[in-house]
């Protein structure tokens, strides 16, 4: 995921950034709430991790301002305040989860993964997706590329929809198993690889420029 980390302590910021980068995420770091507000409203992020106590604009005010500006991405708030009222206040401000310092990176990682699995909602449902010259009509369930219609099986359609909704972002095998097959364990089969191969044969092979890419050791990404 593309993550914005708002944390004014350099050591904590480096600890989180390095750990998330190692897991394949892209992390931008800012040291105060005002910079975080500007970054979050100008650039697209999949997740915001924000410290509650920051210079410029505190975490609570930051989240309230972002929610008022219709910032839809989930927010994980970090804080040294562990009282029930503090956690409630953070959640009521618009945070999706709350992690008390100090914390183990494994817990942070698990919470990030859980937030990534949550469906994202908007005011109006999307009816069409487009990546480059590849188009998907969600109402008629039709797919075409460069004007040429592509016939997909139901699971192939679901896989492509997942990839198109996350165009430009790497999707690991585990992510695909959970999102497309509803598997929360590794079935030890090549089901993902097989469907990726079939999908690639339909959306890429007949055309000059590939859209579906394999990143060895990481996963798959759909991008123009």
MDAnalysis code that builds the backbone (N, CA, C; Angstrom):
import MDAnalysis as mda
import numpy as np

u = mda.Universe.empty(672, n_residues=224, atom_resindex=np.repeat(np.arange(224), 3), trajectory=True)
u.add_TopologyAttr("name", ["N", "CA", "C"] * 224)
u.add_TopologyAttr("resid", np.arange(1, 225))
u.add_TopologyAttr("resname", ["UNK", "UNK", "UNK", "UNK", "UNK", "UNK", "UNK", "UNK", "UNK", "UNK", "UNK", "UNK", "UNK", "UNK", "UNK", "UNK", "UNK", "UNK", "UNK", "UNK", "UNK", "UNK", "UNK", "UNK", "UNK", "UNK", "UNK", "UNK", "UNK", "UNK", "UNK", "UNK", "UNK", "UNK", "UNK", "UNK", "UNK", "UNK", "UNK", "UNK", "UNK", "UNK", "UNK", "UNK", "UNK", "UNK", "UNK", "UNK", "UNK", "UNK", "UNK", "UNK", "UNK", "UNK", "UNK", "UNK", "UNK", "UNK", "UNK", "UNK", "UNK", "UNK", "UNK", "UNK", "UNK", "UNK", "UNK", "UNK", "UNK", "UNK", "UNK", "UNK", "UNK", "UNK", "UNK", "UNK", "UNK", "UNK", "UNK", "UNK", "UNK", "UNK", "UNK", "UNK", "UNK", "UNK", "UNK", "UNK", "UNK", "UNK", "UNK", "UNK", "UNK", "UNK", "UNK", "UNK", "UNK", "UNK", "UNK", "UNK", "UNK", "UNK", "UNK", "UNK", "UNK", "UNK", "UNK", "UNK", "UNK", "UNK", "UNK", "UNK", "UNK", "UNK", "UNK", "UNK", "UNK", "UNK", "UNK", "UNK", "UNK", "UNK", "UNK", "UNK", "UNK", "UNK", "UNK", "UNK", "UNK", "UNK", "UNK", "UNK", "UNK", "UNK", "UNK", "UNK", "UNK", "UNK", "UNK", "UNK", "UNK", "UNK", "UNK", "UNK", "UNK", "UNK", "UNK", "UNK", "UNK", "UNK", "UNK", "UNK", "UNK", "UNK", "UNK", "UNK", "UNK", "UNK", "UNK", "UNK", "UNK", "UNK", "UNK", "UNK", "UNK", "UNK", "UNK", "UNK", "UNK", "UNK", "UNK", "UNK", "UNK", "UNK", "UNK", "UNK", "UNK", "UNK", "UNK", "UNK", "UNK", "UNK", "UNK", "UNK", "UNK", "UNK", "UNK", "UNK", "UNK", "UNK", "UNK", "UNK", "UNK", "UNK", "UNK", "UNK", "UNK", "UNK", "UNK", "UNK", "UNK", "UNK", "UNK", "UNK", "UNK", "UNK", "UNK", "UNK", "UNK", "UNK", "UNK", "UNK", "UNK", "UNK", "UNK", "UNK", "UNK", "UNK", "UNK", "UNK", "UNK", "UNK", "UNK", "UNK"])
u.atoms.positions = np.array([
    [0.831, -1.198, 0.000],
    [0.000, 0.000, 0.000],
    [0.871, 1.257, 0.000],
    [0.261, 2.342, -0.418],
    [0.918, 3.642, -0.325],
    [0.472, 4.269, 0.988],
    [1.410, 4.474, 1.913],
    [1.084, 4.874, 3.275],
    [1.715, 6.221, 3.601],
    [0.937, 7.066, 4.252],
    [1.472, 8.324, 4.790],
    [1.646, 8.162, 6.290],
    [2.868, 8.371, 6.775],
    [3.186, 8.257, 8.191],
    [3.462, 9.644, 8.755],
    [2.628, 10.081, 9.703],
    [2.808, 11.376, 10.363],
    [3.307, 11.114, 11.780],
    [4.599, 11.290, 11.996],
    [5.238, 10.979, 13.276],
    [6.409, 11.932, 13.472],
    [6.403, 12.675, 14.601],
    [7.434, 13.685, 14.809],
    [8.696, 13.146, 15.460],
    [8.665, 11.923, 15.984],
    [9.866, 11.347, 16.578],
    [10.653, 10.605, 15.490],
    [11.864, 11.064, 15.163],
    [12.619, 10.473, 14.048],
    [12.894, 8.978, 14.219],
    [13.207, 8.545, 15.442],
    [13.515, 7.126, 15.660],
    [12.284, 6.258, 15.445],
    [11.150, 6.683, 15.979],
    [9.910, 5.931, 15.794],
    [9.515, 5.911, 14.328],
    [9.649, 7.059, 13.654],
    [9.297, 7.141, 12.238],
    [10.165, 6.201, 11.401],
    [11.476, 6.172, 11.680],
    [12.377, 5.300, 10.932],
    [12.069, 3.829, 11.195],
    [11.751, 3.506, 12.438],
    [11.401, 2.127, 12.829],
    [10.176, 1.636, 12.055],
    [9.153, 2.482, 11.999],
    [7.931, 2.094, 11.291],
    [8.156, 2.067, 9.786],
    [8.791, 3.111, 9.272],
    [9.030, 3.192, 7.822],
    [9.839, 2.012, 7.312],
    [10.942, 1.692, 7.977],
    [11.800, 0.607, 7.517],
    [11.075, -0.736, 7.569],
    [10.291, -0.954, 8.627],
    [9.557, -2.206, 8.740],
    [8.505, -2.362, 7.657],
    [7.755, -1.293, 7.384],
    [6.711, -1.359, 6.367],
    [7.304, -1.437, 4.962],
    [8.417, -0.742, 4.737],
    [9.089, -0.843, 3.445],
    [9.543, -2.277, 3.181],
    [10.026, -2.938, 4.228],
    [10.494, -4.317, 4.090],
    [9.347, -5.253, 3.731],
    [8.124, -4.870, 4.076],
    [6.954, -5.690, 3.751],
    [6.363, -5.342, 2.389],
    [7.006, -4.417, 1.683],
    [6.563, -4.087, 0.331],
    [5.707, -2.848, 0.206],
    [5.477, -2.145, 1.324],
    [4.676, -0.922, 1.266],
    [5.554, 0.264, 0.860],
    [4.916, 1.289, 0.338],
    [5.594, 2.546, 0.023],
    [5.184, 3.557, 1.083],
    [6.162, 4.106, 1.811],
    [5.862, 4.952, 2.969],
    [6.469, 6.343, 2.799],
    [5.621, 7.367, 2.902],
    [6.073, 8.762, 2.956],
    [5.982, 9.226, 4.406],
    [7.004, 9.915, 4.877],
    [7.054, 10.346, 6.277],
    [7.015, 11.866, 6.366],
    [6.153, 12.379, 7.249],
    [6.129, 13.807, 7.564],
    [6.223, 13.956, 9.073],
    [6.761, 15.089, 9.523],
    [7.029, 15.255, 10.945],
    [6.039, 16.097, 11.707],
    [5.041, 16.679, 11.028],
    [4.041, 17.441, 11.760],
    [2.686, 17.328, 11.077],
    [1.649, 17.663, 11.842],
    [0.293, 17.475, 11.370],
    [-0.087, 18.346, 10.197],
    [0.458, 19.561, 10.135],
    [0.115, 20.460, 9.037],
    [0.624, 19.907, 7.711],
    [1.858, 19.406, 7.697],
    [2.396, 18.784, 6.488],
    [1.583, 17.552, 6.101],
    [1.160, 16.790, 7.109],
    [0.363, 15.588, 6.848],
    [-0.965, 15.949, 6.195],
    [-1.585, 17.032, 6.661],
    [-2.862, 17.471, 6.101],
    [-2.712, 17.829, 4.629],
    [-1.651, 18.551, 4.301],
    [-1.414, 18.948, 2.910],
    [-1.146, 17.727, 2.040],
    [-0.255, 16.865, 2.505],
    [0.094, 15.665, 1.730],
    [-1.133, 14.787, 1.482],
    [-1.907, 14.548, 2.527],
    [-3.036, 13.620, 2.437],
    [-4.122, 14.134, 1.507],
    [-4.296, 15.457, 1.448],
    [-5.352, 16.010, 0.606],
    [-4.905, 16.202, -0.839],
    [-3.601, 16.256, -1.073],
    [-3.091, 16.465, -2.430],
    [-2.751, 15.142, -3.115],
    [-2.175, 14.215, -2.369],
    [-1.762, 12.937, -2.936],
    [-2.697, 11.819, -2.464],
    [-2.771, 10.776, -3.259],
    [-3.630, 9.652, -2.907],
    [-2.900, 8.635, -2.043],
    [-3.456, 8.323, -0.876],
    [-2.857, 7.328, 0.014],
    [-3.892, 6.254, 0.359],
    [-3.384, 5.045, 0.603],
    [-4.244, 3.932, 0.981],
    [-4.441, 3.849, 2.489],
    [-3.540, 4.476, 3.241],
    [-3.589, 4.425, 4.698],
    [-2.823, 5.593, 5.287],
    [-3.357, 6.137, 6.384],
    [-2.646, 7.159, 7.152],
    [-2.346, 6.596, 8.532],
    [-1.081, 6.666, 8.942],
    [-0.689, 6.334, 10.304],
    [-0.259, 7.647, 10.953],
    [-0.961, 8.056, 12.004],
    [-0.720, 9.381, 12.580],
    [-0.505, 9.313, 14.079],
    [0.546, 9.988, 14.544],
    [0.780, 10.132, 15.976],
    [-0.213, 11.150, 16.522],
    [-0.702, 10.906, 17.722],
    [-1.704, 11.819, 18.283],
    [-1.099, 13.159, 18.675],
    [0.111, 13.137, 19.233],
    [0.741, 14.375, 19.694],
    [1.810, 14.796, 18.691],
    [1.502, 15.825, 17.890],
    [2.435, 16.320, 16.884],
    [2.435, 17.835, 16.874],
    [3.544, 18.447, 16.458],
    [3.569, 19.912, 16.308],
    [2.781, 20.335, 15.068],
    [2.390, 21.579, 15.042],
    [1.681, 22.105, 13.882],
    [0.190, 21.833, 13.939],
    [-0.170, 20.559, 14.044],
    [-1.564, 20.136, 14.111],
    [-1.569, 18.769, 14.772],
    [-2.280, 18.638, 15.893],
    [-2.253, 17.355, 16.592],
    [-3.047, 16.309, 15.818],
    [-2.841, 15.034, 16.184],
    [-3.452, 13.931, 15.449],
    [-4.969, 13.984, 15.396],
    [-5.610, 14.353, 16.508],
    [-7.072, 14.432, 16.534],
    [-7.577, 15.490, 15.559],
    [-6.965, 16.655, 15.586],
    [-7.378, 17.739, 14.690],
    [-7.101, 17.372, 13.238],
    [-5.990, 16.685, 13.002],
    [-5.645, 16.243, 11.655],
    [-6.718, 15.318, 11.089],
    [-7.095, 14.318, 11.879],
    [-8.074, 13.337, 11.402],
    [-9.435, 13.996, 11.184],
    [-9.844, 14.870, 12.103],
    [-11.119, 15.571, 11.948],
    [-11.126, 16.403, 10.669],
    [-10.013, 17.099, 10.405],
    [-9.932, 17.933, 9.204],
    [-9.967, 17.084, 7.936],
    [-9.287, 15.953, 7.957],
    [-9.261, 15.082, 6.785],
    [-10.627, 14.463, 6.522],
    [-11.305, 14.040, 7.570],
    [-12.634, 13.469, 7.376],
    [-13.602, 14.531, 6.850],
    [-13.461, 15.770, 7.320],
    [-14.304, 16.858, 6.821],
    [-14.020, 17.138, 5.350],
    [-12.761, 16.862, 4.935],
    [-12.366, 17.054, 3.536],
    [-12.619, 15.812, 2.696],
    [-13.362, 14.850, 3.260],
    [-13.767, 13.624, 2.562],
    [-12.582, 12.710, 2.240],
    [-11.604, 12.686, 3.130],
    [-10.491, 11.737, 3.026],
    [-11.022, 10.372, 3.453],
    [-11.002, 9.393, 2.537],
    [-11.671, 8.123, 2.755],
    [-10.774, 6.999, 3.258],
    [-9.472, 7.164, 3.138],
    [-8.562, 6.070, 3.505],
    [-8.618, 5.808, 5.012],
    [-8.370, 4.565, 5.436],
    [-8.362, 4.272, 6.872],
    [-7.227, 4.983, 7.591],
    [-7.449, 5.231, 8.888],
    [-6.470, 5.932, 9.717],
    [-6.146, 5.079, 10.936],
    [-4.861, 4.861, 11.160],
    [-4.373, 4.183, 12.360],
    [-3.684, 5.232, 13.218],
    [-4.198, 5.446, 14.425],
    [-3.637, 6.475, 15.299],
    [-2.698, 5.853, 16.329],
    [-1.536, 6.474, 16.497],
    [-0.544, 6.039, 17.475],
    [-0.523, 7.034, 18.631],
    [-0.416, 6.527, 19.852],
    [-0.395, 7.434, 20.988],
    [0.186, 6.778, 22.226],
    [0.706, 7.614, 23.117],
    [1.172, 7.128, 24.413],
    [0.055, 7.191, 25.438],
    [-1.078, 7.778, 25.062],
    [-2.231, 7.887, 25.956],
    [-3.072, 6.623, 25.848],
    [-3.158, 5.877, 26.944],
    [-3.820, 4.572, 26.863],
    [-5.127, 4.492, 27.639],
    [-5.663, 5.637, 28.069],
    [-6.937, 5.619, 28.771],
    [-8.091, 5.306, 27.831],
    [-9.145, 4.736, 28.368],
    [-10.314, 4.405, 27.550],
    [-10.879, 5.657, 26.892],
    [-10.970, 6.738, 27.648],
    [-11.520, 7.979, 27.093],
    [-10.657, 8.509, 25.948],
    [-9.327, 8.296, 26.055],
    [-8.428, 8.734, 24.983],
    [-8.677, 7.943, 23.714],
    [-8.854, 6.621, 23.859],
    [-9.104, 5.773, 22.687],
    [-10.447, 6.115, 22.053],
    [-11.445, 6.318, 22.891],
    [-12.777, 6.668, 22.383],
    [-12.721, 7.993, 21.630],
    [-11.996, 8.956, 22.178],
    [-11.883, 10.262, 21.546],
    [-11.231, 10.148, 20.171],
    [-10.198, 9.309, 20.086],
    [-9.527, 9.118, 18.809],
    [-10.430, 8.475, 17.770],
    [-11.182, 7.471, 18.173],
    [-12.090, 6.790, 17.251],
    [-13.225, 7.708, 16.833],
    [-13.728, 8.506, 17.765],
    [-14.807, 9.435, 17.431],
    [-14.336, 10.541, 16.500],
    [-13.051, 10.845, 16.538],
    [-12.508, 11.868, 15.640],
    [-12.456, 11.387, 14.201],
    [-12.506, 10.062, 14.015],
    [-12.481, 9.527, 12.656],
    [-11.422, 8.479, 12.414],
    [-10.637, 8.137, 13.447],
    [-9.639, 7.072, 13.295],
    [-10.333, 5.712, 13.202],
    [-9.732, 4.793, 12.463],
    [-10.295, 3.448, 12.311],
    [-9.712, 2.463, 13.320],
    [-8.517, 2.753, 13.789],
    [-7.875, 1.877, 14.774],
    [-6.939, 2.719, 15.615],
    [-6.517, 2.145, 16.749],
    [-5.789, 2.907, 17.758],
    [-4.723, 1.987, 18.339],
    [-3.465, 2.401, 18.297],
    [-2.370, 1.574, 18.803],
    [-1.574, 2.364, 19.828],
    [-1.429, 1.794, 21.016],
    [-0.763, 2.482, 22.124],
    [0.739, 2.204, 22.096],
    [1.531, 3.254, 22.268],
    [2.981, 3.131, 22.364],
    [3.368, 2.734, 23.783],
    [4.453, 1.983, 23.953],
    [5.249, 1.330, 22.910],
    [4.538, 0.094, 22.370],
    [4.863, -0.288, 21.152],
    [4.200, -1.421, 20.526],
    [5.238, -2.267, 19.789],
    [4.902, -3.526, 19.578],
    [5.743, -4.412, 18.774],
    [5.399, -4.192, 17.312],
    [6.410, -4.229, 16.447],
    [6.132, -4.000, 15.028],
    [5.170, -5.050, 14.482],
    [5.241, -6.275, 14.998],
    [4.344, -7.339, 14.523],
    [2.888, -6.946, 14.701],
    [2.571, -6.258, 15.807],
    [1.192, -5.829, 16.021],
    [0.816, -4.711, 15.062],
    [1.717, -3.772, 14.859],
    [1.462, -2.697, 13.896],
    [1.206, -3.291, 12.520],
    [2.056, -4.235, 12.119],
    [1.916, -4.875, 10.809],
    [0.572, -5.578, 10.669],
    [0.155, -6.269, 11.722],
    [-1.125, -6.983, 11.684],
    [-2.294, -6.007, 11.571],
    [-2.211, -4.879, 12.261],
    [-3.286, -3.888, 12.199],
    [-3.335, -3.225, 10.814],
    [-2.180, -2.973, 10.235],
    [-2.125, -2.419, 8.874],
    [-2.767, -3.385, 7.884],
    [-2.433, -4.680, 8.016],
    [-3.005, -5.684, 7.121],
    [-4.520, -5.781, 7.294],
    [-4.991, -5.687, 8.527],
    [-6.434, -5.749, 8.783],
    [-7.156, -4.552, 8.163],
    [-6.566, -3.370, 8.269],
    [-7.177, -2.183, 7.676],
    [-7.177, -2.267, 6.155],
    [-6.146, -2.900, 5.602],
    [-6.072, -3.047, 4.144],
    [-7.177, -3.945, 3.610],
    [-7.646, -4.869, 4.442],
    [-8.690, -5.792, 4.000],
    [-10.090, -5.189, 4.070],
    [-10.221, -4.060, 4.749],
    [-11.545, -3.460, 4.879],
    [-11.986, -2.857, 3.550],
    [-13.253, -3.056, 3.174],
    [-13.745, -2.437, 1.934],
    [-13.805, -0.929, 2.094],
    [-13.493, -0.235, 1.015],
    [-13.546, 1.217, 1.026],
    [-14.863, 1.677, 0.429],
    [-15.515, 2.624, 1.080],
    [-16.821, 3.085, 0.632],
    [-16.735, 4.507, 0.096],
    [-17.568, 4.797, -0.861],
    [-17.687, 6.152, -1.394],
    [-19.159, 6.516, -1.443],
    [-19.445, 7.780, -1.700],
    [-20.831, 8.220, -1.712],
    [-21.622, 7.597, -2.852],
    [-20.990, 7.422, -3.999],
    [-21.672, 6.834, -5.147],
    [-20.917, 5.596, -5.598],
    [-21.614, 4.510, -5.868],
    [-20.936, 3.294, -6.279],
    [-20.314, 3.434, -7.663],
    [-19.132, 2.867, -7.825],
    [-18.493, 2.874, -9.127],
    [-19.242, 1.937, -10.059],
    [-19.377, 2.349, -11.303],
    [-20.023, 1.487, -12.293],
    [-19.054, 1.063, -13.387],
    [-17.880, 1.677, -13.411],
    [-16.904, 1.340, -14.449],
    [-15.494, 1.537, -13.908],
    [-14.578, 0.700, -14.412],
    [-13.164, 0.802, -14.060],
    [-12.361, 0.887, -15.351],
    [-11.232, 1.575, -15.291],
    [-10.408, 1.722, -16.490],
    [-8.944, 1.790, -16.104],
    [-8.121, 0.998, -16.767],
    [-6.665, 1.037, -16.606],
    [-6.075, 1.032, -18.005],
    [-5.476, 2.149, -18.408],
    [-4.987, 2.244, -19.781],
    [-6.144, 2.098, -20.749],
    [-6.011, 1.178, -21.707],
    [-7.096, 0.946, -22.673],
    [-7.966, -0.249, -22.277],
    [-7.806, -0.713, -21.036],
    [-8.614, -1.820, -20.514],
    [-9.794, -1.246, -19.733],
    [-10.995, -1.662, -20.088],
    [-12.204, -1.130, -19.450],
    [-13.058, -2.255, -18.895],
    [-13.712, -1.982, -17.773],
    [-14.620, -2.946, -17.156],
    [-15.917, -2.228, -16.771],
    [-17.036, -2.752, -17.268],
    [-18.354, -2.244, -16.911],
    [-18.904, -3.143, -15.812],
    [-19.049, -2.603, -14.601],
    [-19.460, -3.415, -13.463],
    [-20.944, -3.760, -13.489],
    [-21.737, -2.991, -14.219],
    [-23.162, -3.263, -14.298],
    [-23.467, -4.378, -15.296],
    [-22.910, -4.265, -16.489],
    [-23.131, -5.305, -17.500],
    [-22.136, -6.450, -17.383],
    [-21.115, -6.247, -16.543],
    [-20.050, -7.237, -16.337],
    [-19.360, -7.575, -17.656],
    [-19.046, -6.531, -18.403],
    [-18.347, -6.686, -19.676],
    [-16.959, -6.071, -19.564],
    [-16.016, -6.702, -20.223],
    [-14.628, -6.242, -20.221],
    [-14.175, -6.084, -21.665],
    [-13.444, -5.010, -21.917],
    [-12.908, -4.804, -23.264],
    [-11.556, -4.121, -23.174],
    [-10.764, -4.334, -24.202],
    [-9.490, -3.641, -24.292],
    [-9.320, -3.136, -25.712],
    [-9.019, -1.856, -25.830],
    [-8.877, -1.206, -27.136],
    [-10.102, -1.471, -28.004],
    [-11.286, -1.502, -27.361],
    [-12.521, -1.710, -28.097],
    [-12.856, -3.155, -28.384],
    [-11.966, -4.054, -28.054],
    [-12.186, -5.489, -28.314],
    [-12.720, -6.157, -27.055],
    [-13.887, -6.776, -27.160],
    [-14.504, -7.402, -25.991],
    [-13.741, -8.658, -25.571],
    [-13.635, -8.852, -24.262],
    [-12.893, -9.986, -23.700],
    [-13.842, -10.816, -22.850],
    [-13.908, -12.090, -23.121],
    [-14.794, -12.991, -22.385],
    [-14.053, -13.572, -21.178],
    [-14.581, -13.316, -19.976],
    [-13.947, -13.812, -18.753],
    [-14.889, -14.709, -17.981],
    [-14.325, -15.713, -17.335],
    [-15.076, -16.544, -16.410],
    [-15.313, -15.746, -15.125],
    [-16.321, -16.122, -14.320],
    [-16.643, -15.349, -13.113],
    [-15.458, -15.092, -12.194],
    [-14.618, -16.108, -11.963],
    [-13.477, -15.913, -11.061],
    [-12.424, -15.022, -11.697],
    [-12.255, -15.118, -13.002],
    [-11.318, -14.251, -13.712],
    [-11.795, -12.801, -13.641],
    [-13.105, -12.616, -13.753],
    [-13.680, -11.270, -13.655],
    [-13.424, -10.689, -12.265],
    [-13.639, -11.500, -11.252],
    [-13.429, -11.040, -9.876],
    [-11.966, -10.702, -9.626],
    [-11.072, -11.516, -10.153],
    [-9.640, -11.268, -10.008],
    [-9.249, -9.977, -10.707],
    [-9.738, -9.780, -11.931],
    [-9.402, -8.571, -12.673],
    [-9.987, -7.333, -11.997],
    [-11.204, -7.446, -11.492],
    [-11.813, -6.314, -10.796],
    [-10.962, -5.907, -9.592],
    [-10.509, -6.896, -8.832],
    [-9.667, -6.612, -7.669],
    [-8.389, -5.887, -8.098],
    [-7.758, -6.358, -9.153],
    [-6.510, -5.755, -9.623],
    [-6.746, -4.356, -10.180],
    [-7.864, -4.164, -10.895],
    [-8.142, -2.852, -11.473],
    [-8.449, -1.824, -10.388],
    [-9.134, -2.240, -9.342],
    [-9.435, -1.318, -8.244],
    [-8.155, -0.894, -7.515],
    [-7.121, -1.692, -7.644],
    [-5.844, -1.406, -6.959],
    [-4.719, -1.234, -7.981],
    [-5.053, -0.667, -9.117],
    [-4.072, -0.481, -10.191],
    [-2.852, 0.280, -9.687],
    [-1.689, -0.225, -10.055],
    [-0.437, 0.409, -9.647],
    [0.075, -0.031, -8.307],
    [-0.720, -0.861, -7.576],
    [-0.311, -1.343, -6.259],
    [-0.051, -2.849, -6.320],
    [1.045, -3.268, -5.746],
    [1.397, -4.688, -5.754],
    [0.420, -5.475, -4.884],
    [-0.076, -6.577, -5.428],
    [-0.968, -7.473, -4.700],
    [-0.254, -8.811, -4.486],
    [-0.050, -9.179, -3.249],
    [0.642, -10.426, -2.961],
    [-0.292, -11.610, -3.186],
    [0.276, -12.792, -3.217],
    [-0.508, -14.012, -3.377],
    [-1.514, -14.153, -2.239],
    [-1.083, -13.833, -1.024],
    [-1.973, -13.922, 0.135],
    [-3.146, -12.960, 0.013],
    [-2.879, -11.740, -0.432],
    [-3.949, -10.762, -0.623],
    [-4.991, -11.272, -1.622],
    [-4.515, -11.865, -2.712],
    [-5.426, -12.362, -3.741],
    [-6.228, -13.559, -3.237],
    [-5.586, -14.441, -2.499],
    [-6.298, -15.595, -1.945],
    [-7.432, -15.139, -1.030],
    [-7.176, -14.113, -0.227],
    [-8.194, -13.628, 0.704],
    [-9.305, -12.879, -0.017],
    [-8.936, -12.008, -0.959],
    [-9.915, -11.134, -1.598],
    [-10.734, -11.826, -2.684],
    [-10.115, -12.705, -3.447],
    [-10.775, -13.312, -4.611],
    [-11.346, -14.693, -4.309],
    [-10.647, -15.444, -3.455],
    [-11.101, -16.805, -3.153],
    [-11.638, -16.961, -1.727],
    [-11.555, -15.901, -0.933],
    [-12.015, -15.946, 0.463],
    [-11.269, -16.993, 1.279],
    [-10.008, -17.249, 0.904],
    [-9.166, -18.163, 1.666],
    [-8.366, -17.353, 2.678],
    [-8.439, -17.721, 3.936],
    [-7.635, -17.063, 4.962],
    [-6.522, -17.995, 5.427],
    [-6.122, -18.862, 4.511],
    [-5.003, -19.778, 4.713],
    [-4.451, -20.095, 3.340],
    [-3.254, -20.626, 3.294],
    [-2.642, -20.991, 2.020],
    [-3.044, -22.415, 1.666],
    [-3.822, -22.619, 0.586],
    [-4.259, -23.966, 0.231],
    [-3.165, -24.829, -0.385],
    [-1.958, -24.243, -0.549],
    [-0.826, -24.982, -1.108],
    [-1.133, -25.518, -2.512],
    [-1.822, -24.693, -3.297],
    [-2.092, -25.025, -4.691],
    [-1.637, -23.858, -5.557],
    [-1.666, -24.047, -6.856],
    [-1.262, -22.993, -7.793],
    [-2.469, -22.249, -8.351],
    [-3.548, -22.160, -7.562],
    [-4.777, -21.559, -8.058],
    [-4.573, -20.105, -8.486],
    [-3.784, -19.345, -7.723],
    [-3.542, -17.946, -8.080],
    [-2.734, -17.863, -9.365],
    [-1.652, -18.614, -9.426],
    [-0.778, -18.581, -10.595],
    [-1.529, -19.010, -11.860],
    [-2.388, -20.029, -11.719],
    [-3.150, -20.517, -12.863],
    [-4.099, -19.451, -13.391],
    [-4.815, -18.796, -12.495],
    [-5.765, -17.775, -12.931],
    [-5.058, -16.527, -13.456],
    [-3.924, -16.174, -12.886],
    [-3.139, -15.050, -13.410],
    [-2.706, -15.355, -14.839],
    [-2.258, -16.584, -15.068],
    [-1.822, -16.988, -16.404],
    [-2.979, -16.917, -17.401],
    [-4.147, -17.396, -16.998],
    [-5.323, -17.356, -17.887],
    [-5.751, -15.917, -18.166],
    [-5.704, -15.104, -17.128],
    [-6.098, -13.707, -17.292],
    [-5.123, -12.977, -18.207],
    [-3.856, -13.236, -18.019],
    [-2.837, -12.592, -18.859],
    [-3.007, -12.989, -20.326],
    [-3.365, -14.235, -20.564],
    [-3.562, -14.706, -21.933],
    [-4.711, -13.970, -22.619],
    [-5.680, -13.509, -21.828],
    [-6.849, -12.846, -22.403],
    [-6.700, -11.334, -22.513],
    [-6.083, -10.709, -21.499],
    [-6.025, -9.248, -21.514],
    [-4.700, -8.693, -22.047],
    [-3.674, -9.531, -22.138],
    [-2.359, -9.051, -22.575],
    [-1.873, -9.664, -23.886],
    [-1.980, -10.985, -24.000],
    [-1.359, -11.687, -25.128],
    [-1.779, -11.162, -26.494],
    [-3.060, -10.849, -26.704],
    [-3.451, -10.371, -28.043],
    [-3.061, -8.922, -28.324],
    [-2.447, -8.266, -27.362],
    [-2.166, -6.835, -27.507],
    [-0.664, -6.555, -27.390],
    [-0.260, -5.379, -27.836],
    [1.165, -5.052, -27.897],
    [1.775, -4.792, -26.528],
    [1.056, -4.068, -25.678],
    [1.626, -3.631, -24.400],
    [1.009, -4.394, -23.237],
    [1.819, -5.081, -22.430],
    [1.272, -5.808, -21.278],
    [0.824, -4.861, -20.159],
    [-0.237, -5.264, -19.470],
    [-0.736, -4.496, -18.328],
    [-0.522, -5.238, -17.011],
    [-0.553, -6.553, -17.080],
    [-0.435, -7.379, -15.875],
    [1.010, -7.833, -15.712],
    [1.629, -7.402, -14.631],
    [3.057, -7.661, -14.417],
    [3.288, -8.518, -13.171],
    [4.278, -9.394, -13.251],
    [4.688, -10.205, -12.111],
    [5.963, -9.623, -11.524],
    [5.941, -9.362, -10.225],
    [7.134, -8.892, -9.526],
    [7.653, -10.049, -8.685],
    [8.725, -10.649, -9.117],
    [9.233, -11.857, -8.461],
    [9.493, -11.620, -6.984],
    [8.960, -12.520, -6.160],
    [9.130, -12.430, -4.732],
    [8.189, -11.456, -4.062],
    [7.369, -10.743, -4.846],
    [6.471, -9.752, -4.271],
    [5.007, -10.049, -4.594],
    [4.677, -10.146, -5.877],
    [3.297, -10.406, -6.240],
    [3.006, -9.936, -7.643],
    [1.821, -9.343, -7.822],
    [1.362, -8.940, -9.148],
    [0.851, -7.511, -9.091],
    [0.978, -6.822, -10.236],
    [0.482, -5.452, -10.305],
    [-0.092, -5.205, -11.691],
    [-1.225, -4.537, -11.738],
    [-1.845, -4.143, -12.991],
    [-1.598, -2.662, -13.183],
    [-0.936, -2.301, -14.265],
    [-0.652, -0.879, -14.496],
    [-0.451, -0.619, -15.977],
    [-0.853, 0.595, -16.382],
    [-0.689, 0.993, -17.785],
    [0.754, 1.400, -18.028],
])
